[in-house]
Amino acid sequence: MAKNGMSPRDYFSLAFGSMIGIGWVISVPAWMSSAGSIGAVIAILITMCIIIPIGFVYGELTSSLRVSGGEFAYTFKALGKLPAFICGWFLILGYLIILPWVAISVAALIAYLFPVMNSIPLYTVLGSKIYLPHLLISFLMVGIIVYLNWKGAKQSSTFQNIATLLMVITFLVFIIGGFISGSPTNMKPLFPSGNLSSGIALAIASIIFFMNGFDTIPKTVSEADSSIKYSNLGKAITGTIVMGSLLYVLIVLSSSFIMPASQLVNLGELPLIAAFETATGSNLLAGIIVFGVLMGVITTFNGFLFAGSRLITSFAKAGFLPKIFSKVDSRYKTPKNSLIFMLVISVAGIVMGQGILLPLIVMGGISFLIAWFFMALSSISLRKKDPNLHRPYKAPGGIVMGYIAAVFSGLLLLLMIVPGTPISLKGIEYVLFIIWAAAGLLMYAIYHKQYIQIEELTYTKGEIVNE
């Protein structure tokens, strides 16, 4: 940490930009189809109420513990070695899965504006055709973002701030344009024709996986400006959840004005953009929306690459991974080996295509739920073991909020693991989950006897200062 490090605005842009990607363009029609237009709004607000207690826990732990590494480091302090390893191991999986999927989305967005990109097919994987122009565009985006992250945290966060601002502006264009060009008569049905609770529950099952992003903040605390207040980091975490949820609500309402959900779901890969272009009759406005979505996708990639590389580096420094992943660039002090590793994984995922990546997406969801659950348990444990710990940001309700977060995250995790629920893993996903768990068991067997050391940070009067 040093002067000119990341500010509260940088952290908000990191988290908010990571949360709002391409998912809303694809999934909002499905939410409306399942729950109705107003039912989808209710589903988003319920999801926000589920996630906010988890955000409170994140804010309290991030502001209170003097360690680098995020969730696994907090878990180690509170619960010990094995829970910390499980938390970090599955979090790494979540970050490795999301990066190539996001990179592929960049090419799909540009191809919407320039259909000529859907040419020069190279091969097909599990029904997904791979085109040369798509590969080149995805490779280019990944290379540029990795380069920015290699150059330093400030360059990456400056880019994130600009891209997030442009993204928000284009979302306002979409929301205002939807209300002006659409009609409230298109909002019907307001609620599902069948069972109301089932329809809303089905929408929540999808929405929950578009609320990630706030968790990027704890992993990047070591990049903070030396004068930042930890309490502001807690506010950035909860603020991201609230602002992201309210943006989703406005998008759903605007989309419901544009076209009925029954028609939206039949408009191809990017239904909201296609509907917006139809309603406004403007290719230019549709192009602006594509640009905004593109900014959202890139900020998601940048945010998760930034946080994920720090996660892997901290995990290796602690002693849970080979030390080669702990190396930083001698000039820029950035986690170069972790960045190279994530670059290789992203390129490999791009080459394999969406056909292989789609079954992995749910695995990313369960990875984040595992981290949420351990964070809630850590909060409870620390409240009991160290009630007088200095907490610049305190979760409302104290230990009770920790229990609420544990119940919510634990219930969601259980619903994913138990077969037959709306969000449960499918056959291939159970196999992948077992494979990753087995690989983790092997890694833990190799490294668990090593001395585990979490990098310590210190702060004074609510400020981050150098050790």
N, C-alpha and C positions, 0 to 999 in steps of 0.2 A: 504494500500500500504506500502511496506517495501523493504528493501534490499533483493536481491535474488528473486524478483518478476519476472513477465513475461517480456521478452525482445522483441524487434522488430521481431527477428527470431521466437520466440514462437508465436507471434500474426500471423505472416504469415503462419506458420504451422497450427495454429488453423483454420484460414479462408480457406486456400487452401485445407487442409485435409477434411474440412467440405463440400467443394464444390464438390470435385471429389470422388464420391462413386461408386455405382453399376450401376447407370443410363446409363452411356455411353455404357456398355456392352450390354444392352437390347435395347437401343433406337437409336444408331448410324445407324443400318441397316434401321430403319424406316425413319430417316432423309434422307438417301441416296435414299430410294425408293420414297419418296415424291418429292425431289428436284433434284435428280441426284447427282453424286459425287462432281462435281464442284459447283453445285447449293447448296449443303449442306454446303460447305465451305463458300460460299457467305452468306448463312443464319446465320452461326455462327458469321461471321464478322459483319453483320448488327445487330445481337443481342448484340454483344459486344458494338457497338456504341450506342445502346439504353440504356444499363446498365451503361456504364461509367459515364454519367452525374449524375446518381443516386449515383454512387460510389464517385464522387467528392463532392456531397452534404453530404454524410455520413462522408467523411474525414474531411470536414470543421466543421461540427457540433461536431464530436467526439473530435477534437483538440481544440475547442473553449469553450465549455460549461463545467463548473466545477461541474458536477453532475454525480451520479452513477445510472445506470438503463438502459441506452441506449435510444432507440427510444421513448418510452413513456415519459421518463424524459425530453428529448429535446422538445417533443411536448408540454408538460406541461409548460415549460418555455416560449415557443413561442406562443402557441395557447390557453392554458387553460386546465381546468379539463376534460370536456367531450371528446374533441379530444384525449387527453392523454389516457383516459380510453379505448376508442375504439381501438386506436393503440395497447396498451398493451394487451387488452383482446383477440384480434385476433392473435397477435403474439404468445401468449401462446398456442392457438389452433394449430398453425403451428408446434410448437416444440413438442407438445404432439402427433401429428399425425405421424411425421416423425420417431420418435424413434422406435416404435414397428415394423414399416415397414422395417426399416434398420436391426433390430435384426433378423427378419425372413429371410432376405437375406443372413445372415451369414450361416445359416443352409443349405440353397439352394446351396451355393457355395461349402461347404464341401461335400455335397451329390453328386456334380458333379464328385469329385475325388473318393468318396466312395459310390457308388450306394446302398450298403447294408443299408445305412441310410434310404432309402425309404422303410422301413418295419415297422411292428407293427403299422398299422393304428389304430387310436383311434376313430375318428369321422370325419364327413364332414360338412363344413359350407359354404353355398352358392357355392357349387361346388368345394371348396378347401379342399382336404384331409389333415388331420392333423396326422403326424407320431410322435411317442414317441421320437425317436432319435432327430428329428428336434426340438422338444420342449426343450429337455435337453441341446442341444448345444446352443440354443438361450438364455435359462435361464442362462447358465454358462457365456456366453459372457457379458450379461447385468450385472450379479453379479460382475464380475471382474472390469468392467469399472466404475460401481457405487462405488465400494470399492476404486479404485484409486482416484476418484474425492472426496470421503469422506476424504481421507488422506491429500489432499491439492492440491492447484493449481500447485505447482511446479512438483509434481509427475505426474499429469495429462498432463501438458505441455511437460514434458520430454518424456513421452510415445508418445504423439502426434508428436513430432519432429522425433523420431526414426521411427515410423510407416509411416509418410509422406515421409521420405527419402527412405524407402524400397519400398513404393508405386511408387515413381517417377522412381526408378531404374528398376522396372519390366515394367513400361510403356515404357521405352526406349527399353527394350528387345522386347516388342510387336511391337513397331513402326519400329525398325530396322529389326526385323524378318519378318514383313509384307512386307517391301519394297524389301528385298532380296529374299524371297520365292515366292512373287507374281509377277504380270505382269501388266504393264500399260494398256494392252488391256482389263483387267477386269474392268477398270474404267467406261466403257460405260454402260448406257448412262451418259454423262456428265451433262445433264440437263433433266428435265422431258419431256416426250413425249407430254404432254398436255400443259396447260397454265403455263408459266414459273413463273409469279408472284404469282399465286395461290399455286404452288408447294413449292416455297421458303417461302411463308407466313405460310403454314401448318407446315413446318419444324421449323420456328421461334417459332410458338405456342408451340411446344414441348421443344425446346432448352431453352426457357426463364426460365423454371422451374428447370433447372440444373445449374443455375447461382447463386443460393443461397450459402451462406457460408461467404461471406465478411461481412455480417451483424452480425456475432458472435462477432466481435471486440468491438463495442460500449458497449455491455452488460458486458464486462469483464474488463473494464478500472480500476476498483478498485483493480484488482489483479496485476497491472503493477509494475515493478521495480521503486523504488523511483527516479532513475536518467534518466528514459526514456524520450525522447522528443515526445511531442504530434504530432509534424509534421510527425514523422516516422510512427505513427499509420495511418495517412491519406494516406501515401505512401503505407503502407501494404494493405489497403483496395483497392485502385485502382490497385496496382500490382497484387493482387489476381485475379481480374476480367480479366486483360490482360493475365496473365500467364495461367489461366484456359482456356480462349478462344483459345489461341494458342495451348495448349495441345489438345483440342478437334479437332482443325483443322488438326493437325498431325495424330491423331487417325483416322479421317475420310479418309485422304489420304492413310494411310497405309492399312486401311480396304478395301478401293476400289481396291488396288493392289491385295489383297488376293483372293477376290471372288466378282462377280457381286452382286449388291444389291438384284436382283430378286431371287438369291439363298440364300443369307444371311438371309432373312426374314423367311425362312422355316427351320431354324436350331434349333428350340426349344427355351428354356428359356434363354440360354446364347449363342446366335448365334455367337458372335465374337470369343469367346473362342473355340467353336466347329470348326469354320472356320480356325482359327489359327492352331489348332491341325491337321486338314486335310491338310493344305498347307505345314506345316513344317514336318509332319509325326513324330513329336516328342511328346511323352506323357510328357517327362520331361519339355520341354519348356512350354507346355500347363499348367502343374502344377505350374510352376513359375508365369505364368500370373494369374492363379486362386489365388495364394498367394498374388500377387499385388492387385488384385481386393478386396480380403479379407481385406487387410490393408486399402484400400480406404473406404470400408464399415465401418470398425471399427473406423477409424479416423472421419468419418461422425457422427457416434453415439457419440463418445467421445466429439467432438466439439459442437454438438447441446445439449448434456446433460450438458456440462460445461457452455455454454452460457444460456441455458434455465433455469437451476437451479438458476442462478444469476438473470435472468429476473423475475422469480416468487417471489424470495426473496425480490428484490427491489420493486416490485409491491405491495407486502404486507407491507413492511416498509413504503411505501408512504401513505398507508391507503386505498388502493383499494381492498384488500383481507383480510381475517381473519389473525390476527397477528401471528397465529400458524405457518404460512408459512415464517415468517420473522426470525425464530429462527436459530441460527448457533451453530455448535458444539463447546463446551467449550474448547476443546483441540486443534482441528485443524482449528477452525475458518472458517469452510466450511458450506454451507447452507444445513444442514442435513435434515431438514423436507421437503424442496423442492426436495432434492435428493430421499428421501423415496417416496414421492408422484409420482415422475417421474418413479421410479422403479415399483411402483404398476401399473401405467398406461401402462408401457412397457410390463409387464408380462400379463396383461389383454389383450392387443392387440395381443401378441404372441399366447395366448390361442384361441382367436377368429379366427386368421388366415387371409390370404390374401383376402379371399372372402369378408370379411367385410371391411377390410382396404382399398382396392382399390378405392371404391367410395369416401373415405375420402382424398385421395392424392391430388385431385384437390382443395379441401378445404384448404389444406396447401398452395397451390399456391396463392390463393386469399388472404390468411392471410398475406403473405409476401408483396404482392402488396399494400395492405392497409397501411402497415408500410412504404413502399417506398414513397407512395403518401403523407403521413403526414410528412415525413422527408423533402420532397421537399417544402411543404407548410411552414414548420417551418423555413427552410433556407431563404425563401423569406421574411417571417415575421420579422425574426431577422435582416436581412439586412436593412429593413426599420426602425425598432424600435431602433436598436442599431448598427448603421453603424461603430462606432468606437470600437466595441468589438475586443479584441485581438484574432486574428485568426492565430495561428502558421501554419496551413495548409489552404490555400485559394483556393477555387474552381476557376478554370480559367473562366474568364468572369464575375465573381461576381454574382450579382442577376440574370443576364441573364441565367446563368447555372442552377439556381434554377427553373426558369420558364421552361427551357427545360426539366429538370427532372420531373417537375410536369405534363407537357404535356404528356411525354412518359409513366410515371407510371399511370396517370389518364386515358389515352386512353386504356392501357392494362386492367386496372380495369374495365372500361366500357365494353370492349369486352368480359370480363368474365361474367359480370352481364346480359348483353343483350342477349336474346336467339338467336340461329341461327348462331353465329359466330364460327370460327374454335376452339376457346378456351372457349366457353361459358359453364356454368354449365349445367348439365343434371338434370332430374327430381328429383332423390333422393338427388342430391347435393344441389339443391335449398332448399329442405326440411331441410337438415342438417344445411345449412347456416342460415335459419330462426330460427331453434331451438337454435343454438349457440348465435345468436343475441338476442333472447328472454331471454336466460339465462343471457346474459350480461346486458340486461336491468334490470332484477331483481337484479343482483348483484350491479349495479350502484345505483338503488333505495335504497338499503340497506346502502351503504357506501358513497354515494356522499355528505352527510351532514357532514361527518367527515373532520377534518382539514387535508388537503393533504400536506405532507412535503417530498420533494425530498432531498435525502442525498447529501450534498454538499462536493465537493472536491476543493482543491486549487492547483495552480501551479505558479511557478515563472520563468520568462525568458524562457518559453517554456518547463519547466520541471515539472513533477508531484512531489508534495511534500505532506507530511502528513498535515492534518488539524491543 
